[in-house]
Amino acid sequence: MALIKNRMDATAWQKKFDARAPRVGDAAPDFELHDANGENPVRISDFKGEKPIALIFGSFT
């Protein structure tokens, strides 16, 4: 397995192995997330036409 070290290598890998993956400039696919308590669902499409948003995933424990 090769280590991808830069954006150019990542883009080449993406073109070769994952033709369905989003490309630079594509709209994000719509999906729904809930808050940390499993409540308050929010769809990314709720923000269409608004300022850009950033999604941060990780473990905060």
N, C-alpha and C positions, 0 to 999 in steps of 0.2 A: 504494500500500500504506500503510495507516494504522499509526502507531506506538501500541502499547498502553502506556499510562503508569501504569495502576493496576489493582488487583484487580477493581474493578467493570467496567472496560472489558474485562479479560481474561475475566471470567465471561460477559459479554454476547457476546463473540466466540465463546467455547466453545459456548454454547447455540445460536448461529446456525450455526456451521460444523463442529462436531465433537461430534455427539450421542453418539458412542461413548466419548469421553474420560472418565476417572474424575472423579467429583465429590467435593467435600469430604465426608469421612466414609466414603467407599468403601474397601474393602480393596484393598490394592495387588495388581496382577496377579502371579501367580507367574512367576518367571523364574530362570535360573541364570547365575551369573557365576563366573569363575575368577580366581585371584590374578594378580599381575603377571607371573609366570613361565608362565602358562597352565596351571597345575596347581591342585589343590585346589578342585574345583567346590563351590559353595554355592548352595542354592536359598533364595529368600526365605521359602518355606513352612517351612523348617527352624526359623525363628524365631517361628512362630505361637504366640501365648500368652505370649511373652516380653516384655521391656521394648521400647519403641519403638526402631527403628534408623534411622540416617541414612545415605543413600547419597550419596557425593560423587564426581562425575565431573569429569575434567579432565586436562590434560596437566601432568605434574610433571617435565618434562625441563628 
